[in-house]
Amino acid sequence: MIQTLDVTLEERSYPIIIGRGVLANGALLRPYIKQNKVLIVTNETVAPLYIDTVQSALEKQGVSAISVVLPDGEQFKNWETLNLIFDALLGAHCERGTTLVALGGGVVGDMGGFAAACYQRGMPFIQVPTTLLSLVDSSVGGKTAINHPLGKNMIGAFYQPKAVLADIATLDTLPDRELKAGVAEVIKYGLIRDPEFFSWLELHIDSILARDPEAVIFAVHRSCANKAEVVAADERETGERALLNLGHTFGHAIETGMGYGKWLHGEAVAAGTLIAAELSCQLGWLDADAVLRIERLFLRAGLPVRGPGLGVARFLELMRHDKKVEAGRLRLILLQGIGKAVMSDAASEAQIARAIEARCT
């Protein structure tokens, strides 16, 4: 069964096509490919698993597919690796109308999308996510970027794909640690705007971890529906979309401070979300029982609920490089209840420091 959601952005609108085994169906992608040539951007982990399937599916539709295989890992999300994509595009004489297909997880999707935004000032691209995290979050919404040594995702562009093809079957080959990391982003949607979904996750988290198809498809569809609604309302993150960053300011500090790749993105977001919940509790916005519910769900998902011992001073230094700093003040996504997130600069540096101390080893 194939389910389709639409991200409604006027002339930049596009579908999210969700199903099992859809990767082999080139007819689903053909309407979004203008020329008869595509460049597939993937990595050395995903390529042996899925690139032949995608190439064959496209070739049956009369599309020639060339590829570039990148090293795998957050530590390679940089200018040097990005240039490998440009080398491939130029070497194959790709034109502005050639389509780039990003086949992989969040790193591949972010870099592929950023390359597409830059190459000849913009070429079409399609997201084909292969991890739970990318299925439910990074492939949808058009945020593309690379990392800088001083901060995660600090160099990038808003650039929407032509389509997202989400094949649930790719999760069959996903390592358990990567699956759990993706669950962090799934839980996020319940926390920021969908309390009924949070309650559903409390009942079904074990089924998701066991990769039960019905539970996984429901979780992916519900997450993508939440993301699509938020992006349609606030494409460039001037308001509501910022709420999707719950746990991310603290999480990005963990990723940068520990060295890219040491903590998976979802792991850092999980720990960061508990710091945000702790701070919300200290401010009197979130009761202790709610914090405990959140902690228990993350623990059941096999995710960390404590951050690393970077030290408060280092933590705060890294957070000052966050994209949500405005006029020198750090705006954080905090919780006023399960299902109700807000952006606020109400917390003092001393209060933020206390929350970090309480939730980091």
N, C-alpha and C positions, 0 to 999 in steps of 0.2 A: 504493500500500500504506500502510495506517495502522497505526502502532504505538502502544501505550498502556502507560505506566508509571504506577504508583500511588505517591503519597507517603502513607505509612501513619501517620496521626496520630489514631487513634481516631475521634471524631466530626468531626474537622477534616480527615479524609483526602480526597484529591482526585486526579483523573487528570491526567497530562500526555499530551496527544494529539498525536502527531507524524506528519506526512505532507506530501505535496506537493499543493497545491491545496485544502487543507482549509478555507481561509478562506471559500470560497464555499459551504460546506456548513453551513447554519444548523441542521440537525438534530443536529449534533454538540454545539452549544451549548445547544439548547432545554431539555434536561433540567436544566440548572443555572441556569435563569432562572425565578424564582418568579412574577413578574408579567408583564404584557404590555407593559411599557415598560422600556427601558434608556437609560442615558446613556453614550455612547461618548466617552472622553477620548483625544484624539490630539494631534498637533502639525502645524504648518504644512508640514512636509516629507512626513509620512506620509499626511495627509488626502487630497491629490490622487491618491495612488496606490491607496489601499485602502479608504477610508471608504465609497465607494459599494458596493463588493463586500460589505462586512460589513453595511451597512444593508439592502441588497437580500436577502441571505441570511436575515437575521432577520425581515424583513417577510414573507417567504414562509412563515415559521413563526408568523405572527400576532403578531409582536412589533414595537411601534413604537419606532424608534431615533432619539433626538435626540443632538446632539453638541456638544462644546466643543473648540475648536482652540487649543492653547497655542503660544506661541513655542517654537522649537526650540533646545536647547542646555543644557549643564550650568549655565551662568550664570543660567538662569531657574528652577533648582530651588530655589525659595524661597517664603516666605510670600505674597508678592504674587501669584505665579503660582498657588499653591495656592488662593487665594481666588477665582480665576476659576472653578475647579471648583465651589466652594461656591456661587458666584453662579448658575452654571448649574443646579445641583441645586435650589436654592431657587426660582429663576425658573420652573422646569418643575414645581414642586410635587411633587418626587420624595419618596417615602416611604421608610421604613426597609427595606421589602421590595423596593424598586426595585434592579435590578442595575447596577453600574458596570462597563463594559468598558474596560480599559486597552489601547489599540491603539497600539503604538509600541515604542521602545527602552527602555533602563533608566531614563531620566529619567521618561518617561511612566508606566512601570510603578510606579516608586517613589512618584511623586506621586499617581497614581490610587489605589494601594493605601492610602496614608496618608490620603487624603481619605475613602476608604471606611471606614477604621477609625474616623475621627472623626465622620462625618456621622450625626447622630441616634444617636451612640454605637455605630455599627457597621451597615453595610449590606453585602450580598453583592457580590463583584466577581470578574471573570474576567480573567485575563492573556492577551493576544494579542500576544506579542512579535514584533517585525519586524526585529531585528538579531541577529547571531550571539551577541553578548555577552548580550543579554537572553534569547535562546533557551536558552542553556546555563547561565545563572547567575541573573541578577537576577529573572527571572519565577518562579523556583522557590524556595520556602522561606519566603515570608511576611515577609521583611525589607522594610519600607517606611520612607521617610524623605525629608526635605529637608535642604539644606545650610545651614550658618551661616557667616558670614565667618571665623570662627575655626576651623572644622572641618567636614569633609565628613560627611554622614549623621548628624549629632549629634542631630537632633530627629526622632523617628519612633516606630514601633510594630511589634511582631510581629503580623502579621495575615494569615492564610492565604487564598488565593483559593479559589473553588469549583471551578475547573478552569483548566488552562493549555492553550491551543490553539496549537501550534507549527507554522506553515506554512513549510516549507523554501523554497517558491517566493519568499517575500519577500526572500530573500538575493540573488535575481537583480537587484534594483534597489539593492542596498546598495553604496555607494562602497567602493573597494578599501581605503581607509584604515580605514573602520569594520569591514570584514571582518577585517582584520589585527588590529585592536584586540580583536575577539572571540576570536581565536585565543589570545590571552594567557590568557584564562580556561579555554580548552580544555586548554592545556598544563599549567595549574595542577593539574588533576585527576590527571594522570600523575605530577606531582612529589610531591603530598602523600600519595597512597594507591594508585596504580595504575601500577606500573612497566611492566607489559606494554603498557598504553595509551601510555605515553611512548615506548616502543620502536616501537610502531605509528605514532605521529606522526612519528618520525624517518624512517620509510619513506614516509609518505603526505602530508607537509605540503604538497608541491607540488600534489597533487591537490585538497586542500582549498582552496588559494589559487586554483586554476583552477575552483573551484565544481563539481567533479565530483559529481553527485548521490549516487552510492553512498558516496563517501568522506565527504561532508558529513553524510549521514543517519547513518552509523555514528558519526561524531565527536559529533554532537548527542545521539544516543541514549545513547552510552557516558558522556558528560558528565552528562546528566540522570539516568542511573541512579546514578552516583556521588553526585550532589547529593541525590537522593531518599533514598538510604541514610543519608547523614550527617544530613539533616534529621530523618528518622524516629527516629534514635537520640538526637538532641540538638536539639530544636526551638528552644530559647531560648538557645543558644550558651553553655551552662555548662561545656562540655567539648570533645568532639571537633569540633563544628561550627566552633569558632574556627580550626581548621586550614585552613578555606576562605579564611582571610584571608592566606595566604602572599603576601608582597609588598605587601599592602594598607596596612600602617602607613606604610611608606616611600612608597608610591604616593599615598596620600591627602595626605601632606605635600607631595608634588610638585604635585598638583592644586590644593591650597589656596594654596601658596606662589607658583605661577605665575599664579594667577587662573583660576577655574573656566572650563573650555572651551578653554584654550590647549593643554593636553595632554588627549587622550582618556583615559578611565579605563583602558582596556586597555594603552595606551602607558605610563602611569604605573605600572601594576602590573608590566609587563614589566621596566622599569628597577628597580622596587622589589624584584622577585624576585631580580635579580642582586645587589643590595646584600645581601639576606638570604642568598644563596648565598655571597657573599664573607665575610660575618660567620661563617657556619657553617664555612667553610674555616679561618678564623682561629682558631676555637675547637677545631679538630681533629676536627670531626664529619663533614666532607665533604671528600673528596679533590679535588685540583686537576683531575684528569681529569673528574670528575663536573661540576665548575663549567664546564669547557670544553664538555662535552656540552650543558649547559643553555644556555650562551651561543650556541653554534652553532645550536641549534634556534630560539631567539628571533630570531637574525639571519636565518636562512632564512625565517622568517615575516615579515620586514620590520619588526621591532619594535625599539625602542631598547634597548640594553643598558647605557647610561650615563644617569644622571640629570642634571638641569640644575645649574648652579653657583649654588645658593641660598646656599651657605655653611653650614658645619657648625652654627654657633650657631643660625641660622634654622631649619635642618632639625630640630634637636633641640627647639627651641621648639614647632614645629608638631606634632611627634610627641607631645609631652606632652598634647595635647588629644585623643589617640586614645582610643577606647572601651575599649581593652585595657589602659589604665593602671589598676592596682589598688593601693590603699594607697600611692600615690605611685611605684610601680615599674612600669616599662614591660615588659609581657610581649610577646615577639615570637614569630612563627611562623618556625621555623628548620628546617633539613634535616639529618638524620643519614644520608641516602642518597637516591637517586632513588626515590621511592615511599614515603618515610618522613619525615613531618613531625612536629614536636613544638612544643608551646608552652613557652617558657622565659623566665625573667627572669635567666638566668645571665650574660648579657653585661653588662659594665660600660659606663658612658657613654663611657669612653675607647675601648673596643673598638668600640662602635657608631660613634663618630666616625671611627675609622680605616677602617671599612668604607665609610662615606659618602665619605670623601676618596678612597678607592681607586676608587670606582665613579661618581663625579660629575665633570663637567667644570668 
